């Protein structure tokens, strides 16, 4: 998980170098959720707000900004914040 932030930054740098806009935190975290839980459906309801539909469970809302702030601190904080989010989204 510590390499996750480095990979995201490298991907963003490549996109910027190619003239493309880097992905938003909404898109990056949505991909992380679906990568961990393929059956979940994630939609961006507003900038910085994700709605996660989990089969057989209540819909969960994820605020992106606090996680993004942790990720800006460094890979250890980023990994921790993303792991905590994923744990909160799993089966009860």
N, C-alpha and C positions, 0 to 999 in steps of 0.2 A: 504494500500500500504506500510506502514511502516514495516509491518511484512514480506513483500515479501523478503527482503534481508536476514532476519533471517532464513526464510524457505529455501532459496537457500543455505545458508551457512550450515545449518543442513543437507540438502540433500547431499551436497558435502562431509561433514564429514562422513556420513554414507557410501557413495561410497568409500571413501579412506579407511575406516576401513574394508570394504569388499574386498579391493584389487583392486577396479575398479578406473579408472581415472575419476575425477570429470568432469562434462560437461563444455564446453567452454562458454564464454559469447555469442558467436554466436548462440549456441544452446539454451541457456537460453532466449535470447531476441527474437529469432525466435518463441519459444514457447509462449512467452508473447504476441507477435503480433497476432499469430494465435488464441490464447485464447480469445483475445479481438475482433478480426475480422476473424471469421471462414472461410469466403469466400476468404480471401487473400492467396496467395501462396508466401512463403518466401524461397529463396534459398541463400546459401552462395556462392558468386561469387569469393571471395578471403578471406583469413583470415582477419576478422575484417570488412568485407563489406557484407551487406545483400541487396539483390534485392527483392523488395516487389511488386508483381503483384496484382493490385487492379482492380476488374471487372469494366469496363467502365471508368477507369481513367488511367492516365499515370503511368508507372512504377516508383517507388520511390526507391532511394538508401539510406541506413542507414549506417552510420559509427558507429561501435560498440565501439571503443576505448574511445571516450569522455563520453559515457554513463557509461562504465565500471569504468572510473576514478571517476565519481560522486558516483557510488555505493561503491567504496572503502572508500569514505569519511564518509559514514554513511547512515542509513536508510532514513533519511529525504531527503538528497541530491539524493539518489538513486531513491526514489519514485518520486521526482520532475522530474528528467531526463527521467525516463521511461514514466511518464504521458505526458511530452512534446513531446516525440517521438510519442506516440500513438495519440495525438491530431493532429500532423502534417500529420499522415497517414490516418486520417478519411476523409470522403467526404468533398469536398470543399464547 
